[in-house]
Amino acid sequence: TAATGLAPDALPNSLPDYLEQVEREIILRALAQTQFNRTQAAQLLGISFRQLRYQMQKLDIQAPDT
């Protein structure tokens, strides 16, 4: 897809890296949509708050300083 830079039939060189990139992009989009409200973002994504918090730590996604 255009968002991930792959041609439609191309396979990623590294599936874990590719999935991490896709996951990071989707989580960031959900957080942006909810003004970084992690509870609402988790609900949008159909995961628990704890799962979202874990994924944010794993993917090194930081909430902007307020």
Buried (B, 14 or more C-beta within 10 A) or exposed (E): EEEEEEEEEEEBEEEEEBEBBBBBEBBBBBBEEBEBBBEBBBBBBEBEEEEBBEBBEEBEBEEEEE
